[in-house]
């Protein structure tokens, strides 16, 4: 038996024993609770087991399903029939119906990628990039810059940057694991510091009416994890080194031309037909997609129907409706445009439909299971458990609270896989702890909550943004998670130190430069140590 199989079996036995012990000993004494485990630490046990199994066994589907099944058992008070009902109705079926719009957008993006490949737009862009982007550093930085420029929405960011930059990074022998990291490390952080984004709108909706956007803008300079992640990307790219599992992926890509190392995903490339397309045939569909998605998002938010302002419409929008709107219109435009250009026939365009769908099947499956697992943690009251911890830790730790909030947000986002859910839970608690308007700790605490949500999102295999980054780069999902984790934890450790400092100094103009110096200094130390290893 292989070593990984043995480790997975041992871990499974330990997890089973832990579940049995916990199920027999832990109970909620509240008779009005939905189940006897509601609001206890057991609410976080199913996702922790699923994540642990996924990282050890490198197999996401079964690991996630085991987590869902355990969550269903707890939600049904260990009743097998009730557990099956919870898993199917509250878990998987609810996950599919709740994320159907994102599934549509994923498929549309897959079809667009297939169309651009078939028409030769990707090949033309690759040829242009070969002349103008001549180094691996240039390719990495170009990916980073494009990720920063697409700040409207993280889903859109992940899939668009991956589609556009894959030919460039492949040509310069950058591994798919590194590409997916570059995508993921810019998508959520840039949305979290951009005042006009779906994330800013979501954050604003959780704050008191009329104060949300103002609080969000004030919190931007204190969002140390997001800002230091950008510093980290630029520094590690210019220093030309990697560490942890990423080092092997990059070495294989550079020396052997192996972009995947393991877990190859080539559905989008297997039947690529290079046509007579030009660079404009890739750029124009992307630009149209961006423009129409922005219009669609504010339309769905009520900019015209309800007379809302652009910002208010963004705050009121639903990305699961707006993005499919924009995607479908952009897809129709692209097909018509390419047919008029005579670089693709109608029959060839229709052949791209199933290809695009097939390319996104792994992402859709993982997203379905991940969302179902989040639903299980909701049935078990994970949010209530974390809220109690936060409220109990407030007394006597005022200056240390930003750092504590940061850690709690990381843990919650890691276990539940949702940044939005995390700051939705924690922002009201933070504002209750620091109710005074103008109190700098209110702003720093809120920013620590947002930064921790992004960090936990980066670390979690069940995060939708992490899944989208794997899909955008066409990288094996577990490879992406395992290679990104050391990088995210490095920046998280530095950010934790800066939040301790910020709790006492209350001035980002002092703390942020300290964080930048710590980030660059830490990378120099790691580079020295990994050279000796």
NORVENTA-V88495 format. One line per field, one symbol per residue. ss: DSSP state (2 for helix, 1 for strand, 0 for the rest). phi: phi as a letter, one per 40 degrees, with the letter a starting at -180 (. if undefined). burial: 1 if it has 24 or more other C-alpha atoms within 12 Angstrom, else 0. A space follows every 10 residues. Layout:
ss: ???
phi: ???
burial: ???
This chain:
ss: 0022222222 2222222222 2222200000 0000000000 2222222222 2222222002 2222222222 2222200002 2222222222 2222222202 2222222222 2222222220 2222222222 2200022222 2222222220 0002222222 2222222222 2000022222 2222222222 2200000222 2222220000 0222222222 2202222222 2222222200 0000222222 2222220000 0000000000 0000000002 2222222222 2222222222 0000000002 2222220022 2222222222 2222222222 0000022222 2222222222 2222222222 2222222220 0222222222 2200000222 2222222222 2222220022 2222222222 2220000002 2222222222 2222222220 0002222222 2220002222 2222222222 2222222222 2222200222 2222222222 2222222222 220
phi: .cdccccccc cccccccccc ccccbcaccc ccccacbcgb cccccdcccc cccccccgbc cccccccccc ccccccfgcd cccccccccc ccccccccbd ccdccdcccc cdcccccccg cccccccccc cbbbbccccc cccccccccc bcacdcddcc cccccdcccc ccfccccccc cccccbdcdc ccbbcbaccd cccccccddg bdcccccccd cccccccccc cccccccccf abagdccccc cccccbgccb gagcbbdcbc bcbccbcbdc ccccdcccdc cccccccccc cgcbcbgccd cccccbcbcc bcccdccccc ccdcccdccc cgbacccccc cccccccccc ddcccccccc cccccccccc gdccccccdc cccccgbdcc cdccddcccd ccccccgbcc ccccccdccc cccbcccgcc cccccccccc cccccccccc cccccccccc cccfbdcccc ccccdccccc cccccdcccc cccbcfaccc ccdccccccc cccccccccc ccc
burial: 0000000100 1100110010 0110001100 0000111111 1111111111 1111111111 1111111111 1111111100 0011011101 1101110111 1111111111 1111111111 1111110010 0010011111 1111111111 1111111111 1111111111 1111111111 1111111111 1111111111 1111111000 0111111111 1111111111 1111111000 1111111111 1011000111 1101111110 0111101111 1111110111 1111111111 1100000001 1111111111 1111111111 1111101100 0011000110 0111111111 1111111111 1111111111 1111111011 1001000111 1111111111 1111111111 1111111111 1011000001 1111111111 1111111111 1111111111 1111111111 1111111111 1111111111 1110010100 1101110111 0110010000 000
